[in-house]
Amino acid sequence: MPNFIMSYLDGSVRGTPGEAGSQFWALIYVFIIFTGVSVAVMAMNWLERKALAHFQIRLGPMRVGPHGLLQPIADAIKLMLKEDIIPAEADQFVFWIAPMIGLLAAFAVYTVIPFGPSQAVSDMNIGILFMLGVSSLGVLGIVVAGWASNSHYPLIGALRSSAQMVSYEVAMGLAVVSAILMTSMNASGTGTLSMIGIVRAQQEQGVWFIFKFFPLGLIAFVIFAIAMIAETNRAPFDMAEAESELTAGYHTEYSGLRWSLFMLAEYATMIAVSSIAVTLWLGGWMRPFPNLLRAPAWDFIFSLFPGLTFVGLAAIALVGVVRMPVHSFFRIQRIGLAVFAALLGLIALLLLTIAVAGRSVDTTVAASSVARFREGIDHVYWFVLKVAVFMYLFIWYRATWPRYRFDQLMRVGWKVLLPISLGVLVVTAIVGVIVS
Amino acid sequence: MNPVATPFFFYMLAGLAVISGVLVITRRNAVHSALALIVTLLSVAGLYLMLYAPFVAGVQIIVYAGGIMVLFLFVIMLVNIERSSKERRFNRMWPVGLAAACTLLALFVSAFAKGKALFPDRMMSLPESSNTQQIAAMLYGDAGKMGPYTFAFEVASLLLLAAILGAVIMTKKKI
């Protein structure tokens, strides 16, 4: 076992675990990603309720833990303990398997997401195709759930969501193809479908694809950004679960753990499609200006960002401690928040130490493994930061825009997004041929 | 890198495909049949992966499992399953089915008997890492030349375009 671990630390394993054929590290990565995504979904749950509340001048969860920080845990326990009801007239087997399909599709996608040049479970030759294909399987879970419930609202929700997903997938796919076309703008003239290859192509060409052939890349990105909201059934395109019309849409009859599996799948899919957008258009794991500001000094400055982010979070938590009303009722909460702030500060200290220690260009095994570790943290940090921006945008959209009507939704998909994305694809191809 | 194309995976995927294929035609409930068909399609995609053809596997998933089966389910959900499940299943179509099955069986047997002459005796050493690029070269040609399948590919795309136009004209009375 130590052999496996050392093989990574001393740098003899390059690339992703899948590429190196190292099943041990592949398994470790799968565990890390699974845990990380689940924790991110819980954090997102808290953030969404808090942010939505503040948008609407409410406080949101305040009772469980300081500022409701422990609310997701309480929710999870509640959902696990709740009675799991299967309607008498439902199709038992299909009702049981539907959430699993959605969850499986949502998590299978994470095998190819590149958190860094070697921080992915595997790098497939068909990476982006695999992602689009498997994430389109997620709709099967929703459709089947709506049907198996044997009830009217879920069935209508399922019909709506399948029609919506199938029609937005077309525009989404065309926008993706126009970005893939840009990867072929190199000396050999061959593009790539591999997720890591796409980010490397942006690095070689020295430009994020969102700015490439301005404004073509930007338009394709905007089309994708709209289609991905429809694809994940989020507001303002959440026709499948429009509570004012369909109670809760396809998961009306679900309760307890099974319902929470649907929620987990939905948020995991949101993170997955955001990572597609980040990989294709926003330079994936790259920090800002990797080619322009390439001096070691700049490298060092940018490597301080992860630590500084945690310093900021710790400062926010400290402000919360100071502002908490002085009353015996708040004593435990104040202590808890102070401990949380100290924890964040400790993480910040650790990250800053690694950033400083990884700076030296030493050739000893210990020093070079610290440098590699620092690089890995940087890559994952920038990737996660970009994805986090998208996750915040999802909340912001939900708070800002009213829900579309179903015919409006279809009109936008087929009559606006599809022609524009086709046009962008053709113009990108023409410009690419002229330039090369 | 160790090959993933081990006999274990082949028998697992092939067995899964055959079992779910049988389930497709034996289930009375149309939605259960459709779900079994999805499992068949996915395991066939796995077999493509074992043949070092990841692009074909990806297209199989995105087109059949993701696209066509969703539309299948969409239609099936609107059909009254109560009535269709009570109908007699073996109606007068069985001679046609039997003939088709016998033809397929004969084809398989002849392919198995003459296999050595028809197919290469070992798997071609195609690099998995450039499968997509090779397919592109076959379909669109390489460096200005027409590929071996360019003409057939273009004819097929025209045929599909005609089918799309036909579908639009048939469903929309007034355009």
Interface residues (C-beta under 8 A of the other chain):
Chain A: E19 A20 G21 D91 F93 V94 I97 M124 N125 I126 L129 F130 L132 G133 V134 S136 L137 V139 L140 V143 V144 G146 W147 A148 L155 A158 L159 S162 A163 M165 V166 E169 T190 L193
Chain B: M1 N2 N29 V31 H32 L35 I38 P54 F55 A57 G58 V59 I61 I62 A65 G66 G67 M69 V70 L71 L73 F74 M77 L78 E128 S129 S130 N131 T132 Q133
